[in-house]
Amino acid sequence: MTTLKSLAQSAMLGSTDESLLVSAIRVGIAEVGGYVPVAFTGGGEKCNPESRPRMPEKASRLLKRMLEREQDDLLPEFLQEAAKRGYIAPPETLPGLLGLSRNKWRSLILPLIGERGSWLAAHNPAWAYARKREPLDVWENGTRAERILVLEQMRTSDPAQGREWVQSNWEIDSPADRAAFLATFAIGLSMEDEPFLEACLDDKRKEVREAARRLLLRLEGSRFVQRMWERVEPLIRIRSNGTLEVTLREEVDPVAKRDGIGEFALPKKMGEKASRLAQMLALTPPALWTREFDCSPNTWLAMAFTCEWKEPLLLGWQLAAIGTADADWAESLILLWMTKEEAESLLDMHALSALVSLLRAERIEAWVTSIEPALSDAHSTKAIALLEMYQKPWTANLSRWVIKSVQQQSAVFHQRLLQALPDFARWMPPELADEFSQGWADEPGSSGNKKIRTFLQILEFRNAIKSSLEEKS
């Protein structure tokens, strides 16, 4: 009897039989066809009837295409929009959805699987995260990813209960788990969490202490913030001539060390005293400087820019603005970067995108559209960099300005924008797809316009998602 093993041995012995590959294919098919399917041994419990509508047929077809890897990076957007409308996925797509391996997508998948998806998940261990289970059971017996997901859900609906869950398992969870669970406290964070977070500053593990500090920084009424303000506020004074007088601390006391001074690494190397100042500023809400001194972020940054200690001042305020999601300070820091060439060497450029993400789309529009895209204008280059970092929905006016610039402006400016077009397509209003298909010097489908073609394909696919979900189910 011919088998795959015998054919493989013939090949290894140097057989020149031209039909060897064909024989292997035939034998392989025969062997696979001879397998007896695994018998279903699940219980006889029936699936509950669905209570929500299935998504429209056009949307179902788009979902199937994305599950087959066509524009699959747009899947999160599709899942979010479908969930907003209360739809469930068609049955034939459930195995593909449930089998997506990215943990970060699970919270997007669960709202769409319906009763049938939960029923299917009960019969496949790989889909256990989607089984219908009591939240407490998931918290006590689930995997780390499942526990984080159910904790996020609990923090959304009942923050106090979520905190009690974490406290109940605190002594037996690993340090990495404790830090990950603490991070979910960003959802529903309030002063009710403060006593527990304050106690976490005494945890033996650094990652847990750091997670607690990040949260306490966002609570202006916390004891942690009060200590930081009392520590750093006397070090910076505004002179009568509008300049800053900065005093650097000589040493760090045990309480300051507990609060993290000297423990976390800055993204830029500075002297010991300068680093200490930057760390204290980074752990103090920048809104306090605005409110307590009745002084705007723009004024503070302008004074800091002429100060001997401008690097620790600017870096510390940048990190604090990111840590507290302070949009006013973020706007001032980005404006400083755009208008002062030296600011690029003073700020943490790797964290600049975190500042940009805090801005409103209207502010980005105002800055970018006010710039004349001249070849020699460094501001134009920064404007494009700003657009590349702003990965949030754009306004229609900003989108039209960018497309008009690509179609009409100078060659260098045109090329830089042209290269970024496919990424921009993910943030522009999708309903502008038809409008943006017009006005190109050459047909977008020509060989020299691959970026334009990709841009239009992405925007058109997103528009198809939008319109398909707006249809009646």
N, C-alpha and C positions, 0 to 999 in steps of 0.2 A: 504494500500500500504506500502510495506516494504521500509524504507529509512535508510540511514546511521545513522540518529539521533535516530531512534527507536531501531536500533541494539546497538548503544552505550548505550542507556538507559537500555536495557536488560543486557548488560555486567556489568553496574554499580549496577544493582539489584542482581548480583551474579548468573546469569544464567550459567549453566554448559553444555549448548548445544555445543557439539563438532563441529557442523557445523557452529557455529557463525562466525568464521573467514572467512570461505569459502563464507558464505552469504554476509559478508561485502565486500569481494573482488568483488563478482558478482554485487552487488548493486553499488559499487563505479565505476566500469567500465561502468555500464549502465548510471549512472548519468553523468559521463564525456562525454560519447558518445552522450548524449542528448543535449549538449551545441551547440548553433548555433554559428558558427565561426564569428569573427568580419569581417564585410565587408570592403574591401579596398576602401578607399575614396580619395586616392591620385589623383593628376592631371594626365592627359594623356600624359605628357611629356615623350618622349622616351629617353632611355639611349644612349649617344653618342657611336659610334663604338670605339673599342680599337685600339690604335696606337702602342702598345708595345707587344712583344711576351709573351705568357704564359710560365711559367717555365716547364722544361721537366717533363715527367710523373713520373719518379722515385723520383724526388724532390717533386712533388705534393703529392705522397704517404707518403713521410717522413714528410711533413708538416702536413698532416692529423693525423699521429701518434702522433706528438708533441702536436697538439691541443687536443688530447685525453689523454694528460698528460704523454705520454711516452717520457722520456728525455726532458721534456718541459723546463728545465733550459738552454738547448742549443738553444732555439728558437731565442734569440737575435743574436747569431752567424749566424744562418740560414738566418734570415731576412736581416742582413747586407750583407752577401755574395750574396744573390739573388738580392738585390737592386743594387749592384755593376755591375751586369750583365744586368741590365735593364729589369728584368722579372717582370711579374705581377702574382698574386696568382690565382689559379683556382676558378671559381665562387662558387663552393660548400663550399669552405673554408672561404669565406668572412664573414659570420655571426660569425664564431668562432674567426677570427682575429679581427674584429671590436669590438667584445664583451670583449676582453681582458681588464681587469680593471686597469692595471698598467699604470699610466700616463707616466712613464719613457720609456715605450715601444712605445708610440704613434708615435714618430718621426721615428721609425723603421718600423712601420706598414704602414704609409701613402704612401711611395713610391711604395708599392706593390699592392694596392687595385684597381688601374686603374679607368677607367670611371665608370665601373659597381659598384665598391665600393662606389664611391662618390654619385652615383645615389641612391644606397640603403640607405646610411647615411641620405639622405634628407628626408627619410620616417620613420626615427626612432629617436626620440629626444635623446635617450641614445648614439647615434653615431654622435651627432652633430659636434664633433670635426673633423670628416672626410668629412663634407660637403664641396662642392666647394663654397668658399666665397672669397670676396675681402679681402686681408690682412688687410686693414684699418678697415673694418667692424668687423673682428675678434678681432682686437686690441681694438676697442671702445665698443664692445658689448659681447665679449666672456667671458667664465669663466676664472678664474685665470690661470688654466693649459693651456687653449687654448691661452691665451694672452702671456704666457711665451714661448710657442712653436712658435707662429708666430713672436714674437720678436727675438727669436734665429735665425729664418730663415732670418729675415730682417737684423740683425747684420752681418750675413754671406754675404749677397749680397750688402747691403748698410748700413754700420755702422752709418753714419751721419743721415740717415732717422730714424733708430731705436732710436737714441739718441733724436731726435726731438719728436718722439712719447712719450717717457718717460717724457720729459720735459713738453709736452702739458697737461698731466694728473697729474702732480706732486702734485698739491695742493689737488686733490680730491681722490687720491689713498691712501689706508691705509699704515701705516709704514711697515707692513710685506710685502705688495705688492711692495712698493718702494724698499725695500732691495732685494727682489727676482728679480725684474726687473733690478736693478743695477748689479746683479751677471751675467746677460747675456752679460754685457759689456766686459767680458773676451774674448768674440768672437770679433775679429776685433779691439781689444783695441789699441789706438794710442794717441798721444799727442793732437789730436783734441778733445778727450774726457776730457782732463785735466781740462779746466776751469769749466766745469759742476761738475766734481768729487771734485775739490777743494771747490766749493761752498757747496757741500753736507757735508763737515766737520762741517758746522754750523747747520746741521739739528737737530731738537729737540730730535729725537729718536736715541738711542744708536745703534740699529741694522743697521740703515741707515749709520751712521758714520763709523761703522766697515766695512761695505761693500765697502764704498768709499776708506777707507785706504788700504784694500786688493788690490784694483785695482791700486791705486796711487803708491804702493810699487813696482809694476811691471813696472812703467814708470820712468826710471832713470833720465829723464830730467824734472820731475815734481817739482814744488815748494816744495811739501811735502818732497820728497826725499832730496832735497837740504838742507832744514831746519834740517832734521834728521841727515844728514852727518855733517853739521856744529856743531850740538849739541854733537854728540858722538865721532867724530874723535879726538878731543883734549884729550879725557879721556883715550886713550890707546896709550902707547909709547913703542917702542922696545929699550931696553937698549943695550949698546955696547957688553954686554956678551951674548946677544941673549935671554934674559928673558923679560917678560912684566912688565911694570909699569902701574897700573890701578888707576885712580882717580874716586871716586864716587861723584856724584852730591848731594849737600845738600838739594836742594829744586827744585820745578817744577814751572816754570812761566806759566802764562795764555796761551801763545802761545803753549807751550809744552803740556799743558793739552788738548788744542784743537786738537793737533796732536795725542792724544791718550795715552800719557804717564800717567800712573796711572789709566787708564780707563778699560783696558782689563785684565782679570785674566790669570795668567800664570798657566801651568799645574803642576808646582811644587812650594811648599811654600819656600820662602826665606825671608831674612830680607828686610826692606823697600828699602835701598840703592841698595842692590844686585838685587832686583826685578826691580828697575828703570833702572839699567844698562841692564839687560836682555831684558826689553821691548824696550829700544832704539835700541839695536842690532837687535831685531826681526823685527823692522820697518825700517831697513836700508838694501838695497841690499848688500849681502855679496860680490858680484863681485867688489864693490868699494874698499874693503880692499885688494883684490888681485891686482887690477889695480893701485890704488894710491900709494901703498907701494911696488909694484913689488915683491910680496911675495905670494907664492902658498898657497892654503887652507891647505895642509898637514903641511906646516911650521907654519902657524897660530895656527892650532890645537895642534901641538906638543908644542909650546910655552905656549898656554893656559893651557895645561894639567899639567904643572909644576907651574902654577900661583896660588896664594892664592884665586883668584876669578874665578877659573876654572868653577864652576857650572853655574853662570850667563853667562859667556862667551860662554860656549859650548851650553847651552840651547838656548841662544839668536841667535847664528849662526844657530843652527838646525832649529828653527822656521822661520828664514829669508830664509834659503835655500828652505824650503817647500813653503813659500809664493811667492818666485820668480821662483820656479821650476828650481833652479840652479843645473845642473847635476854634475858639478865639485865639488862643496861643498858637495853635497849629497854623492858622491863617497868617499870623504875623511872622512866624518862623519861615514859612514858605515864601512870603513876600521878601523877607531878608535874603533868602537864598537866591531869589530871582533877580534882585537888584544890586547885591553886593558880591563882587567876584570872590573876595576873601572868605565869605561865609562858607563856601564849599569845603575849605580846609578846616573849618572850626566845628562844623556839624558832623553828625554821623550819617554819611551818605547812604549806608546800607539800610538805615531806619527811616529814610526820608519818605518812602512810600507809605509807611504807617501814618505819618503826618498828613500826607495828601489824602488818604482815605477818609480823614475826618472832615474834609471840606464839603461844602454844598456844591452841587453841580453848577448852580448859577454863578458862584464865585469863580470857578474854573473857567466858565464861559466868558465872564467879564475880563479876566486877565488875558486869556489866550486871544480872544478876538480883538483886543486893543493893540496887539502887537503887529507891526507891519513886517511881514516875512522877508526882510532883506538878506542878501547873501552874507554880508559882513556883520549882521546883527546877532550877537551872542544870545540875546533874549529870545530870539526865535528858536534856537537850539534848546534852550531851557523850557520853552513853551511846549515843544514836542515831547521832551522828557517828562514834563508834567502830565501830558495826555497819556503817555505810556504807563505812568504810575497810577492814574486815576481809573481803577478797575471797578467802577460803579456806573449805573445808568447815566447817560449823557442827556443834555437837552437837545431839542431839535435844532435850535439856532447854532449851537456848538458843532453839531454833526454836519450841518450844511456848510459852515465856515471851513471845516476840514476838507470836505469833498471839493468845494470850490477852490481851495488852495492847491490841492493836488492837481486839479484840472488846469489851473491858470498860472500858477506862480513859477518862480525861477527853478532851474534844473536841480540845484543842490537841495533846496527846500522841498521841492517836489519829490525827489528820490527818498529823502528821509521819511516823509509822511507816507509815501507809497509802500515802503517796506513794512510799515506798521499797520497798514490798512486791515489785514485779516484779523489782527487782535482788536482793532477798534470796532469791527463789525459786531463784536459780542456785547458792546455797550451802547451802541446807537439805537434809537427807536426803530424797531423792525418794520413799522408801517411805512418807512421812508424807502423801502427797497425798490419799488418801481421808479420813484423819483431819481434815485441815485444810479439807476441803470442807464440814464441819459447823460449826454453832455461830454462824453469822452472823445478825445481827438481820434483815437483808433478804436475799433470794436473791442470790447472787453474780452471777447473770446479769442483774439489773435495771440500768436505765440509769444509776443513780447509783453503781454499784459497778464501774466500769470497771477500776480498779486491782486490785480483788480478783479480778475475772474474768481479767485478764492474769496475775496471780500464779498462780492455779490452773492456767491453761493451760500455763504454763512448767513448773510442778512436775509436772503430770500427764504432760507430754511427756518430762521427764527420767525419770519413773518408768517410762514405756513403754520408753525406751531401756534402762534397767537390766533390766527383766523380759524384754525381747525377746532380749537378749544372754545371759541366763541359761538360755534354752531350749536344748535339744539341737539341734545343727546337723543 
